[in-house]
Amino acid sequence: MMNKLMLSCQTATELTEKNLREELSFVKKMQLFFHTSMCNACRQYTKQSHLIERLFKAKEKTINTPNGKKSSKELEEKILLQLNGQQK
């Protein structure tokens, strides 16, 4: 039973990415929750993955505006600053 709950870091990161694209089953959500509650590296990966996803969605919206080129560059800089800030 315990082996079914415990994920490897590789599986946890795959589920993290899958969770951004589609709804995970209850069991998969619980497995991911238990893993990330015990694994600092995967918890950080999840935070960074969600941040990158949000920023890219925001970037997609600004590309189609008249100031899209300028906004795009500003978002790229913001992404780098936030990622560097989380790594400290």
Summary of the structure (lengths in Angstrom):
residues: 88
radius of gyration: 16.1
end to end distance: 36.8
largest distance: 55.9
contacts: 216
relative contact order: 0.11
helix: 83%
strand: 0%
